[in-house]
Amino acid sequence: MTLTKTKIRSPRVLRLFAPAMRVLRAQPQRSKFVFTDEAGDHLAYASDRWRKLVTRAAKTVGEQQRRGRVVEVPDPASRCHDLRHTFAIHWLHVYRC
């Protein structure tokens, strides 16, 4: 995947794993954006949505723990960027580029 509009104003090639590419290709193309709101517009408040999603996940995990299951609780203060960074660190640890 090639990103043409970047912060540094030069194209970048983004290599994605095959499962990620399959998911992206399977999505209906409603706009030029990958992640959109219901109307197909750019997500203006992605951080608010992320916080709500993580809070909801934490509640679900809490229910699982009350049932005796060992499940890690997501930190409601985490950011979507933190997830991306954590993935990159784990990936580098495994594949040592």
C-alpha positions in Angstrom: 0.0 0.0 0.0 1.4 3.4 -0.9 0.5 6.5 1.1 0.7 9.6 -1.1 -0.2 12.2 1.5 2.1 12.0 4.5 3.4 14.4 7.2 6.7 14.6 5.5 5.1 15.3 2.1 6.7 12.4 0.3 5.1 9.0 -0.6 5.7 6.1 1.8 5.2 2.4 1.1 3.3 0.7 4.0 3.8 -3.0 4.1 0.8 -4.8 5.7 0.4 -8.5 6.6 -1.7 -10.5 4.2 -4.6 -10.9 6.7 -4.8 -7.1 7.2 -4.8 -6.6 3.4 -7.6 -9.1 3.0 -9.7 -7.3 5.6 -9.1 -3.9 4.0 -9.9 -5.2 0.5 -13.2 -6.8 1.8 -14.5 -3.5 3.1 -16.9 -1.6 1.0 -15.3 1.5 -0.4 -17.6 4.4 0.7 -15.1 7.2 0.6 -11.4 7.9 0.1 -10.8 7.2 3.9 -10.2 3.8 5.4 -11.7 4.6 8.8 -14.9 6.6 8.6 -18.0 7.5 10.5 -21.4 6.2 9.4 -21.7 8.9 6.7 -18.3 7.9 5.2 -16.6 11.1 6.5 -13.2 11.2 8.1 -13.2 10.3 11.8 -12.8 13.7 13.5 -13.1 12.4 17.0 -11.2 9.1 16.8 -9.7 9.5 20.2 -13.2 9.8 21.8 -14.3 6.7 20.0 -11.1 4.8 21.1 -11.6 5.8 24.7 -15.3 4.5 24.6 -14.2 1.3 23.0 -11.4 0.6 25.5 -13.8 1.5 28.4 -16.4 -0.9 27.1 -13.7 -3.6 26.6 -12.6 -3.1 30.2 -16.1 -3.7 31.5 -16.4 -6.9 29.4 -13.1 -8.1 30.8 -14.3 -7.3 34.3 -17.3 -9.5 33.8 -15.0 -12.3 32.5 -12.8 -12.0 35.6 -15.8 -12.2 37.9 -16.6 -15.5 36.3 -13.1 -16.7 37.2 -11.4 -16.3 33.9 -8.0 -14.8 33.7 -8.1 -11.9 31.3 -5.9 -8.8 31.0 -7.7 -5.6 31.6 -7.1 -2.9 29.0 -6.1 0.5 30.4 -8.8 3.1 29.7 -6.1 5.8 29.6 -4.4 4.1 26.6 -4.4 5.7 23.2 -4.8 4.2 19.8 -1.2 5.3 19.0 0.0 3.3 22.1 -1.5 0.1 20.5 0.3 0.8 17.2 3.6 1.4 19.0 3.2 -1.8 21.1 2.5 -3.8 18.0 5.6 -2.4 16.3 7.8 -3.2 19.3 6.5 -6.8 19.5 6.9 -7.3 15.8 10.5 -6.0 15.8 11.2 -8.3 18.8 10.0 -11.3 16.9 11.3 -10.6 13.4 14.3 -8.4 14.1 14.3 -6.2 11.0 
